[in-house]
Amino acid sequence: MLSPDLSITLSMWLTGTHYYRCGLVVHTDIRRLQQIVPSLTTVYGWPVCSLGSVLSAALLPLLPAQRSSATAAALAQALQPYGAGPILCTDIDLLFEPALRLEPLRLLRDHSRQTTLVVLWPGAWVGSLLTYAVPAHAHYRAWNRTELPLNAVIPLI
């Protein structure tokens, strides 16, 4: 079940006019993020796109040297059937694979200009610092500036 705070914050963000239509629902516990998927799809009717699944299927046949440059096109192709969205994006861990040398937040922001994305983000939002994973994790990343509207980063309580 969605908390009233999350529902209100999502609704406020969705009704706003933003250059980047990328909302991040943030929590350090991946299981907690996965638990809200059924509620979000029931309440909002959003389709779910497992980015890890669709990107791994698209990138695996390619040579390792080709995967990084093919990721943006593979993401665009995966999102295209959903039109303007919103789409609930899950399983974003592949975007942080060091071998791909990607800028995951920039990639999501850029694609959100065509399709509204609601991304389940395993990390933290403290003050103005957005993190992916925990500091001890090999794929840990941190951003001081997300270039997203402040209400687009939504901590899950």
Secondary structure, 3 states (H helix, E strand, C coil): CCCHHHHHHHHHHHHCCCCCCEEEEEECCHHHHHHCHHHHHHHHCCCEEEHHHHHHHHHCCCCHHHHHHHHHHHHHHHHHHHCCCCEEEECCHHHHCHHHCCCHHHHHHHHCCCCCEEEEEEEEEECCEEEECCCCCCCCEEECCCCCCHHHEEECC
